[in-house]
């Protein structure tokens, strides 16, 4: 085996179509993050209700674990570099201290886990189940991160508690669960058409 062959196998490069798909989902994450700009009432307790969880789950379902995680990571890095792509058109490295930044980090994990599940069992039922699992994971990690941020460095509002943190997350939960089911159904159909899974 030549050195060239070894490196080509150990470090698979992204194909042009894969780069396009990653860019597409990074863009969808940007759009989904700023739904509240058009509907300001979709902010509960300082937490914007967005479509980021939906697109992160969809990235994992359609692109698979590797490309899904890459696309969400690209979105995060663009925001940290200063582009106003996070919720309410925020951006910059200082956003890492935001109580809701944990959700953005979690979306990378969500896309990866959802993709891994589908790679092992690509059935219509598992598309829906994995989408629900991914959504639940985003809530579990994101909400606990938010609580820790408020308690440790951000400055919690008066009367803030762990129960209040979860209370803030209850309004968007039904929406995200419904969207997770839709993502599972839609992802199953579109993935068969695009056949991106072949490049995972």
Backbone bond lengths (Angstrom), bond angles and torsions (degrees), N, CA, C in turn:
res aa  C-N    CA-C-N  psi(-1)  N-CA   C-N-CA  omega(-1)  CA-C   N-CA-C  phi
1 X - - - 1.465 - - 1.530 108.66 -
2 X 1.330 117.92 126.42 1.451 121.26 179.87 1.517 110.46 -77.54
3 X 1.351 114.67 162.75 1.468 119.83 178.81 1.517 110.64 -61.93
4 X 1.330 115.97 -38.50 1.462 120.61 -180.00 1.515 111.22 -62.39
5 X 1.335 115.72 -43.83 1.457 120.42 179.71 1.515 110.88 -64.68
6 X 1.325 116.22 -40.86 1.468 120.75 -179.51 1.521 110.74 -60.55
7 X 1.326 116.50 -47.27 1.462 120.04 -177.37 1.521 111.27 -68.09
8 X 1.320 117.02 -33.28 1.459 119.20 179.79 1.519 111.11 -67.40
9 X 1.338 116.50 -28.08 1.457 119.96 179.99 1.532 111.31 -86.65
10 X 1.318 116.50 -36.42 1.457 119.80 -175.79 1.526 112.76 -80.23
11 X 1.341 116.93 -24.22 1.449 120.72 -179.66 1.528 110.11 -128.59
12 X 1.332 117.25 76.60 1.465 120.36 -178.75 1.526 111.39 -63.01
13 X 1.318 116.46 131.50 1.454 121.21 -179.19 1.526 109.82 -89.78
14 X 1.327 114.67 152.46 1.458 119.66 177.36 1.520 109.68 -74.81
15 X 1.324 116.03 133.68 1.451 120.83 176.00 1.521 109.13 -77.65
16 X 1.325 115.93 163.43 1.460 120.84 -178.11 1.525 111.19 -57.86
17 X 1.320 116.80 -44.12 1.460 120.11 -178.74 1.529 110.74 -65.25
18 X 1.330 116.67 -33.79 1.460 120.45 178.46 1.524 111.00 -68.49
19 X 1.326 116.26 -38.99 1.459 120.84 176.91 1.531 110.41 -62.76
20 X 1.320 115.68 -38.86 1.463 120.67 179.19 1.527 110.46 -64.55
21 X 1.329 115.76 -44.88 1.470 119.50 179.95 1.525 111.44 -64.65
22 X 1.337 116.61 -40.49 1.465 120.17 178.28 1.519 110.45 -63.27
23 X 1.326 116.58 -42.62 1.456 120.84 177.65 1.511 112.20 -63.81
24 X 1.335 115.61 -38.18 1.462 120.90 179.27 1.521 110.72 -62.21
25 X 1.335 116.84 -47.51 1.462 119.21 -177.50 1.524 111.65 -72.83
26 X 1.317 118.18 -29.87 1.464 120.16 174.02 1.525 109.26 -63.25
27 X 1.329 116.13 -39.74 1.463 121.05 177.74 1.520 111.55 -66.96
28 X 1.330 116.45 -41.11 1.465 119.97 178.14 1.530 110.78 -62.85
29 X 1.332 117.00 -36.18 1.463 120.76 176.40 1.528 110.16 -62.92
30 X 1.315 116.52 -40.49 1.470 120.60 178.64 1.524 110.89 -62.64
31 X 1.338 115.84 -43.83 1.464 120.42 -179.97 1.525 110.23 -66.32
32 X 1.330 115.88 -45.82 1.461 120.41 -178.72 1.512 113.36 -63.22
33 X 1.330 116.20 -26.55 1.470 120.30 -178.57 1.516 112.41 -71.77
34 X 1.326 116.66 -23.04 1.465 119.50 -171.00 1.526 114.40 -115.74
35 X 1.313 115.50 26.46 1.456 119.84 174.20 1.531 110.32 -58.93
36 X 1.332 116.54 -32.93 1.466 120.72 -178.05 1.526 112.40 -66.99
37 X 1.320 117.80 -17.27 1.458 120.42 178.06 1.521 110.48 -68.37
38 X 1.332 115.21 -27.01 1.453 120.29 179.06 1.532 111.35 -98.35
39 X 1.340 115.69 -16.57 1.469 121.67 178.88 1.527 108.54 -137.93
40 X 1.340 117.50 79.38 1.475 121.48 -175.67 1.523 114.54 -58.38
41 X 1.318 117.22 -24.05 1.464 120.00 -178.89 1.529 112.05 -69.47
42 X 1.331 116.78 -9.66 1.460 120.58 -179.40 1.527 111.84 -86.37
43 X 1.331 116.53 40.83 1.462 122.62 175.71 1.522 107.45 -126.84
44 X 1.333 116.62 117.57 1.461 121.82 -178.36 1.519 109.23 -116.18
45 X 1.329 117.21 120.38 1.467 120.69 177.88 1.509 113.42 56.96
46 X 1.329 115.75 33.04 1.461 119.19 179.77 1.518 113.21 83.35
47 X 1.339 117.57 -2.22 1.462 122.18 179.81 1.527 109.47 -101.82
48 X 1.331 118.62 113.06 1.461 120.74 -179.61 1.527 111.34 -71.78
49 X 1.315 116.04 135.35 1.463 121.08 175.95 1.527 107.06 -84.87
50 X 1.309 116.48 113.12 1.458 120.63 -174.38 1.532 111.09 -122.90
51 X 1.335 114.40 -179.38 1.468 121.31 176.09 1.529 110.83 -107.88
52 X 1.310 117.09 17.19 1.458 120.48 -178.15 1.530 112.28 -64.79
53 X 1.326 116.67 -41.84 1.470 119.46 179.32 1.521 110.30 -60.89
54 X 1.327 116.30 -40.55 1.466 121.58 179.23 1.523 111.16 -60.25
55 X 1.337 116.36 -48.05 1.462 119.83 -177.36 1.528 112.06 -73.40
56 X 1.327 117.68 -30.58 1.463 120.22 176.29 1.523 110.44 -66.17
57 X 1.329 115.73 -43.22 1.469 120.92 176.96 1.524 109.78 -63.48
58 X 1.320 115.98 -45.04 1.465 120.55 -178.68 1.526 111.08 -63.04
59 X 1.331 116.68 -35.89 1.471 120.48 177.85 1.524 110.44 -61.02
60 X 1.332 116.54 -43.94 1.456 120.16 178.76 1.513 112.29 -66.24
61 X 1.330 116.30 -39.64 1.467 120.70 -178.60 1.518 112.23 -66.55
62 X 1.315 116.24 -43.02 1.467 120.70 -173.85 1.530 112.85 -89.16
63 X 1.332 116.32 -42.11 1.466 119.82 -175.23 1.522 113.42 -91.86
64 X 1.332 117.54 -19.17 1.451 120.46 -176.14 1.516 111.28 91.74
65 X 1.324 116.78 175.61 1.460 121.88 -173.70 1.531 112.77 -62.30
66 X 1.319 116.55 -47.47 1.470 120.69 -175.18 1.520 112.07 -67.68
67 X 1.329 117.19 -56.60 1.461 120.28 -177.16 1.524 111.65 -70.04
68 X 1.328 116.43 -33.83 1.458 119.64 178.53 1.517 111.17 -62.30
69 X 1.332 115.91 -47.55 1.461 120.70 179.45 1.529 111.09 -65.12
70 X 1.326 116.58 -37.86 1.462 120.49 179.44 1.526 110.63 -63.58
71 X 1.332 116.91 -44.61 1.465 120.36 -177.49 1.524 111.56 -62.34
72 X 1.335 117.54 -41.18 1.465 120.36 179.03 1.531 110.59 -71.90
73 X 1.331 116.82 -35.01 1.466 120.17 176.45 1.523 110.94 -63.66
74 X 1.332 116.58 -40.43 1.463 121.23 177.19 1.527 110.01 -59.60
75 X 1.326 115.37 -44.45 1.469 120.39 177.72 1.531 110.91 -58.10
76 X 1.332 116.37 -46.86 1.463 120.46 -179.12 1.527 111.53 -62.48
77 X 1.333 117.15 -44.37 1.459 121.58 -178.01 1.530 111.74 -65.50
78 X 1.339 116.16 -36.83 1.465 120.19 177.42 1.523 109.92 -62.30
79 X 1.341 115.63 -42.32 1.455 120.13 178.97 1.518 112.50 -66.41
80 X 1.333 117.10 -43.57 1.464 121.15 179.81 1.531 111.31 -66.53
81 X 1.331 116.31 -27.00 1.470 120.36 179.28 1.528 111.53 -73.11
82 X 1.339 116.52 -12.57 1.466 119.38 176.28 1.506 115.80 123.05
83 X 1.336 117.60 -11.65 1.460 119.40 179.09 1.536 109.91 -69.02
84 X 1.329 118.24 137.29 1.473 121.32 -177.28 1.531 112.20 -78.20
85 X 1.325 116.48 69.06 1.465 120.62 -174.89 1.527 113.50 -111.14
86 X 1.334 116.60 -7.41 1.457 118.83 177.07 1.525 109.65 -80.99
87 X 1.324 116.89 178.29 1.461 121.54 -177.41 1.525 111.12 -53.82
88 X 1.335 115.54 139.42 1.467 123.58 -177.93 1.528 111.73 58.28
89 X 1.321 115.39 35.83 1.465 123.67 175.70 1.530 112.60 53.87
90 X 1.317 115.77 40.45 1.465 120.52 176.40 1.523 109.19 -95.55
91 X 1.312 116.02 163.56 1.454 120.94 179.44 1.519 109.77 -174.56
92 X 1.311 116.30 174.57 1.452 120.33 -179.54 1.514 111.26 108.95
93 X 1.325 115.86 157.20 1.464 120.03 -175.92 1.524 112.11 -65.48
94 X 1.316 117.08 -23.76 1.467 120.36 -179.82 1.524 111.97 -64.98
95 X 1.334 116.72 -17.72 1.458 120.43 179.79 1.527 112.34 -64.80
96 X 1.328 115.53 -15.63 1.459 118.89 179.60 1.522 110.89 -64.76
97 X 1.334 116.71 -19.85 1.456 121.33 178.60 1.528 112.67 -90.54
98 X 1.315 116.54 -6.78 1.462 120.46 -179.98 1.529 110.68 -65.87
99 X 1.333 117.77 140.76 1.466 120.36 179.38 1.528 113.53 -58.88
100 X 1.339 116.36 -27.42 1.464 119.49 -177.29 1.528 113.08 -92.86
101 X 1.337 117.65 1.15 1.464 119.27 -179.58 1.525 111.37 -64.41
102 X 1.326 116.61 -26.51 1.460 120.34 178.63 1.514 112.67 -58.79
103 X 1.334 116.52 -31.81 1.458 119.79 178.28 1.528 110.24 -65.65
104 X 1.329 116.56 -40.43 1.464 120.59 -179.65 1.527 110.76 -63.17
105 X 1.326 116.31 -44.51 1.467 120.59 177.22 1.526 110.25 -62.22
106 X 1.321 115.27 -41.29 1.464 120.39 -178.55 1.519 112.13 -64.86
107 X 1.332 117.58 -32.81 1.463 120.81 -179.53 1.527 111.49 -59.94
108 X 1.337 116.93 -32.07 1.467 120.12 176.86 1.526 109.54 -64.35
109 X 1.329 115.59 -46.32 1.460 121.17 178.83 1.524 110.84 -64.33
110 X 1.316 116.51 -39.47 1.467 121.56 179.52 1.526 110.49 -60.65
111 X 1.327 116.68 -49.02 1.469 120.32 -179.84 1.525 110.49 -59.64
112 X 1.333 116.37 -40.62 1.464 120.30 -178.84 1.533 111.80 -66.76
113 X 1.332 116.32 -47.94 1.471 120.64 -177.67 1.527 111.30 -65.41
114 X 1.326 116.11 -44.95 1.465 120.31 178.73 1.526 110.12 -59.39
115 X 1.332 115.72 -44.60 1.457 119.92 179.07 1.517 112.58 -62.41
116 X 1.335 117.40 -40.49 1.458 121.80 179.98 1.529 111.44 -63.01
117 X 1.319 115.48 -41.95 1.472 119.64 179.48 1.518 110.32 -61.29
118 X 1.324 115.88 -44.96 1.462 120.92 -177.82 1.519 111.55 -68.84
119 X 1.310 117.21 -33.90 1.459 119.91 178.90 1.525 111.38 -64.81
120 X 1.316 116.45 -27.79 1.461 120.57 -179.77 1.532 112.00 -88.65
121 X 1.345 116.35 -37.06 1.475 120.41 -178.37 1.522 109.54 -138.30
122 X 1.330 117.62 82.41 1.468 121.84 -176.11 1.532 114.22 -81.77
123 X 1.329 116.76 54.10 1.458 120.60 177.79 1.524 109.21 -100.64
124 X 1.316 116.01 160.96 1.463 120.33 -179.33 1.525 111.01 -60.22
125 X 1.327 116.75 -40.79 1.466 120.55 179.37 1.521 111.38 -62.26
126 X 1.336 116.80 -42.92 1.456 120.48 -178.33 1.527 111.50 -71.01
127 X 1.312 117.60 -27.01 1.464 119.81 174.55 1.525 109.36 -61.20
128 X 1.320 116.17 -44.16 1.469 120.63 -179.89 1.520 110.63 -70.80
129 X 1.335 116.42 -45.45 1.467 120.63 -179.25 1.526 110.88 -61.71
130 X 1.324 117.39 -44.94 1.463 120.37 -178.68 1.525 111.12 -65.84
131 X 1.330 116.85 -34.88 1.465 120.55 177.35 1.528 110.60 -64.20
132 X 1.326 116.17 -40.65 1.467 120.44 177.58 1.527 111.09 -67.53
133 X 1.331 116.17 -40.92 1.471 120.46 177.91 1.526 110.06 -61.39
134 X 1.321 116.30 -44.90 1.461 120.19 179.48 1.519 112.34 -60.99
135 X 1.323 116.30 -41.19 1.465 121.07 179.37 1.525 110.75 -64.29
136 X 1.317 116.35 -43.56 1.468 120.69 179.32 1.528 110.66 -63.27
137 X 1.335 116.59 -41.32 1.466 120.62 178.58 1.528 110.69 -60.71
138 X 1.336 116.38 -42.06 1.468 119.46 -179.68 1.519 111.23 -62.51
139 X 1.319 116.70 -36.28 1.462 120.48 178.84 1.525 111.04 -71.81
140 X 1.318 116.56 -44.44 1.463 120.20 -177.26 1.527 111.83 -61.61
141 X 1.332 116.24 -51.44 1.463 119.90 -177.72 1.524 111.32 -74.66
142 X 1.332 116.76 -45.20 1.453 120.62 -177.42 1.519 113.72 -61.80
143 X 1.325 116.73 -42.72 1.468 120.60 -178.88 1.523 111.21 -69.48
144 X 1.325 116.93 -40.21 1.471 119.62 177.96 1.528 110.84 -67.13
145 X 1.333 117.60 -37.50 1.460 121.35 175.88 1.528 109.22 -62.14
146 X 1.341 116.42 -44.96 1.460 120.88 -179.46 1.525 111.10 -60.61
147 X 1.320 116.09 -43.55 1.467 120.20 179.32 1.529 110.50 -62.23
148 X 1.326 116.34 -45.36 1.462 120.78 -179.79 1.527 110.74 -62.98
149 X 1.332 116.83 -40.03 1.461 121.05 179.91 1.519 111.02 -62.25
150 X 1.326 116.16 -45.56 1.462 119.58 179.53 1.526 111.82 -63.88
151 X 1.309 116.50 -37.44 1.460 120.30 -175.98 1.532 112.94 -79.63
152 X 1.348 116.44 -29.49 1.470 119.17 -172.21 1.524 114.66 -100.62
153 X 1.338 118.16 -38.41 1.463 116.52 -173.70 1.530 115.78 -141.97
154 X 1.303 119.34 -17.42 1.461 118.20 -173.39 1.523 113.63 -91.25
155 X 1.287 118.04 -24.03 1.456 120.09 -177.92 1.510 110.63 94.06
156 X 1.313 116.13 94.79 1.465 121.42 -175.57 1.520 111.12 -73.27
157 X 1.344 117.43 144.90 1.466 120.03 174.89 1.525 110.25 -65.92
158 X 1.307 116.55 160.26 1.459 121.09 -177.31 1.530 110.44 -59.78
159 X 1.327 115.11 133.48 1.455 120.33 178.52 1.516 114.36 79.98
160 X 1.328 115.99 8.06 1.460 119.30 -177.62 1.525 110.72 -67.34
161 X 1.343 116.06 140.13 1.459 121.84 179.80 1.519 109.24 -147.28
162 X 1.326 114.92 171.88 1.471 119.93 178.17 1.520 110.59 -61.87
163 X 1.331 116.03 -38.84 1.472 120.61 178.54 1.518 110.80 -64.28
164 X 1.331 116.29 -38.61 1.459 119.53 179.49 1.521 111.18 -65.48
165 X 1.331 116.21 -37.81 1.465 119.90 178.53 1.520 110.53 -58.46
166 X 1.318 115.84 -44.06 1.463 120.01 179.18 1.522 111.49 -72.44
167 X 1.332 116.68 -31.36 1.455 120.33 177.62 1.522 110.70 -63.80
168 X 1.340 115.55 -38.14 1.458 119.72 176.60 1.522 112.04 -61.81
169 X 1.334 116.54 -31.01 1.462 120.56 -175.36 1.523 113.38 -86.93
170 X 1.316 117.89 -7.67 1.454 120.13 -178.06 1.532 114.52 -68.25
171 X 1.340 119.60 -41.35 1.475 119.15 -179.08 1.534 114.46 -56.69
172 X 1.361 119.31 -45.12 1.461 118.13 -179.05 1.534 114.23 -80.50
173 X 1.335 117.45 -10.65 1.468 119.42 -175.23 1.521 113.46 -60.88
174 X 1.349 120.03 -49.13 1.475 118.82 179.15 1.527 112.07 -58.55
175 X 1.343 116.01 -39.89 1.458 120.05 178.93 1.513 111.38 -61.15
176 X 1.336 116.50 -44.06 1.469 120.40 -177.82 1.530 112.09 -70.20
177 X 1.318 117.55 -33.47 1.467 120.46 177.64 1.531 110.61 -68.53
178 X 1.329 115.62 -41.13 1.477 119.88 177.47 1.532 109.82 -64.64
179 X 1.335 115.63 -43.45 1.462 119.71 179.11 1.529 111.78 -65.80
180 X 1.332 116.55 -29.72 1.466 120.54 178.22 1.526 109.85 -65.61
181 X 1.325 116.37 -42.94 1.466 120.33 177.82 1.524 109.81 -62.97
182 X 1.331 115.51 -44.36 1.468 119.90 178.16 1.524 110.64 -62.02
183 X 1.333 116.44 -41.63 1.469 120.44 179.17 1.525 110.46 -61.50
184 X 1.340 116.69 -39.98 1.457 120.61 179.01 1.519 112.05 -61.94
185 X 1.331 115.95 -45.36 1.471 120.76 -179.30 1.524 110.85 -68.44
186 X 1.330 115.25 -47.84 1.468 120.41 -179.05 1.523 110.94 -65.89
187 X 1.349 115.57 -43.41 1.459 120.00 -179.27 1.521 112.13 -60.91
188 X 1.335 116.71 -39.17 1.459 121.46 -179.94 1.530 110.48 -62.04
189 X 1.320 116.09 -42.59 1.459 120.21 -177.81 1.528 112.26 -73.02
190 X 1.335 116.51 -46.32 1.464 119.65 -175.99 1.521 111.52 -71.20
191 X 1.347 117.43 -32.31 1.458 119.91 -179.88 1.528 110.95 -65.70
192 X 1.328 116.41 -34.27 1.463 120.04 179.06 1.521 110.94 -69.38
193 X 1.331 115.86 -30.76 1.468 120.39 179.63 1.520 111.08 -76.92
194 X 1.342 115.70 -47.73 1.464 120.50 -177.81 1.512 112.74 -74.90
195 X 1.349 115.57 -31.59 1.460 122.02 179.99 1.529 111.89 57.40
196 X 1.341 115.05 38.22 1.448 119.02 179.01 1.507 110.15 -68.50
197 X 1.340 116.24 -27.42 1.450 121.03 -179.22 1.512 113.80 -56.93
198 X 1.318 116.39 -23.56 1.468 120.57 179.82 1.521 111.90 -66.72
199 X 1.384 115.43 -21.59 1.455 119.49 -176.05 1.522 111.79 -101.03
200 X 1.336 117.74 5.52 1.440 121.45 -179.69 1.497 108.95 -69.52
